[in-house]
Amino acid sequence: MPNQFQLLDTNPDLVKKNGSWGKEDGKGVSFNFNPSLGLKKSIKLAFGFLLLVPLLLPGFSFLYSLNKQTVAVNLRQSYDPRSCLSQAKGKFIFSYSYLNRQGTPAIFFPLAFDSSKKPQKNSKTAALSPSYFLPTTVNLKLEDHQNNLKLSRQANEEVPDQSPARKVILGNEKLFTKKFLLKLKDQRLGVVVNQTSRLPDKTPLWEAILNHQLSLTAIFTPEHGLQANIEGGQPVSNNSWQGIPIYSLYGSHYRPTSSQLEQIDILIYDLQDVGTRFYTYITTLKYILEAAAVEGKKVIICDRPNPLGGVITEGPLLQPPYKSFIGALPVPIRYGLTCGELALMMKGEGWIPAAVELEIIPLDGWQRDYLWSDLGLPWIPTSPNIPGFENALLYPGLGLLGGLRINQGLGTDFPFLRVGAPWFNPYLLKKELESDPSSAGLSLRPVDYTPRAIPGKILTPPFKNRVCHGLQIVVEKPQVTKPVAFTLNFIRVLKQHYPNKIKPAPQGLNRLFGTDLLLQYLNNRLSFSSLVSKIEEEAKTFDRQRRKYLLYQ
């Protein structure tokens, strides 16, 4: 059974000695993990836990604490909260939660106590939802609020997949039907791919091409590289795989060169993006279409779902002065198109040469109101700081905060699911934000955290190594969540309460937002109502413009 442990939000002087974590001064917590206490006993406890099911209905709060010398948790017994034993020297909160495959907390038991006193009832303890009895992840956390010590452990369980039945057939699956195999036979193929470019059986597209005895002569990769594990903004070098050259489109070149395209007859694009304008994969799509038009090469796009759905559009249109590799298309921040639909719009609107030979392999079963959580497909991290669907869902909004030098959970295990700064009052922000309609579908929880350098993800997060006070954002109803509207209202609240703390980076903010309207608002040259009405009108204009390119209902 695989075990993965993480140490999160720790005090810098926390050290590991003899298998336990503690502070240099010797004050700390003995934290041991026992993954196997016997199958027979596990079965007995499992049956015992099932007998408790009628008591563990939503709304039932449970508090249980034991003053013991170690924390011992058996993964196969961890459905019973009483299998967790905790130790305290002072005041601690010990908690563990289960996450489902979408990363959503399904079961959460906080256990609060003072070792010198009897346990007190905790009114904030969440209820056990009986619909999640087979979690995929167990998270353990122990916090010492007196000594600023926070421990966390995570262990993944191999349990049956509880995700919904798969509803959608990806475009890349149809690439290997008889029709397309005949079309691709005797053609030299190039692919634009990364680790998301997999078939449902997890086979990478480039391997599947060779498995079908097709000729693969070049591999092209976007930002973050073939495995999507290189920190954002870092150049990616050329490489090779089984003697086939891997050309980086995020290094010395951002588009295929003439000499590279000479090696291929057809270029196949199969990248999962996140439905957000300032995500460089769609710029790469634009660049390969332009290069293919110049060199007379055909492009086949294996269509993929927009994780954020195809109904809602949000944000202003990108204006020409703010065009960059970060954002190169005059679309809203949340544009509501699949990559195939977006390519058709590029061609139809003259954003790329009309001469490009383009073929879309459409999805089967996708509907515009589907979010990723509706598809029955596993999420493969699209880049280092988008490890799950909910990160992707909030990214169109919280991604803007990088232009305001505010931490968006970067440098933690919750990128774009947290927001904080050393000077925030999270309780004030929570009160102001939760009452606004823009927070629909979200719940906000005050949290303190310390951003750290995480190699392969980010080395210099905002407020690195400084304690940030902020909010943990939990997606309760993704279908109604509007991340751009939420973030704009968040900025409004910040401007109201911390006018001297907000320090926008004008060039970076305008490139992300796509216009200087937000900067005008921050500089008191535009009212908030005017800002909102202008960008809402632009989104409506785009919504009408895109209709003739839609492939799905």
Secondary structure, 3 states (H helix, E strand, C coil): CCCCCCCCCCCCCEEEECCEEEECCCCEECCCCCCCCCHHHHHHHHHHHHHCHHHCCCCCCCCCCCECCCCCCCHHHCCCHHHCCECCCCEEEEEEEEECCCCCEEEEEEEEEECCCCCCCCCCCCCCCCCCCCCCEEEEEEEECCCCEEEEEEEECCCCCCCCCCCCECHHHHCCCHHHHHHHCCCEEEEECCCCCECCCCCEHHHHHHHCCCEEEEEEECCCCCCCCCCCCCCCCCEEECCEEEEECCCCCCCCCHHHHCCCCEEEECCCCCCECCCHHHHHHHHHHHHHHHHCCEEEEECCCCCCCCCCCECCCCCHHHCCCCCCCCCCCECCCCHHHHHHHHHHCCCCCCCCEEEEECCECCCCCCCHHHCCCCCCCCECCECCHHHHHHHHHHHHHHHHCCECCCCCCCCCCEEEECCCCHHHHHHHHHCCHHHCCEEEEEEEECCCCECCCECCCCCCCCCEEEEEEEECCHHHCCHHHHHHHHHHHHHHHCCCCCCCCHHHHHHHHCCCHHHHHHCCCCCHHHHHHHHHHHHHHHHHHHHHHCCCC
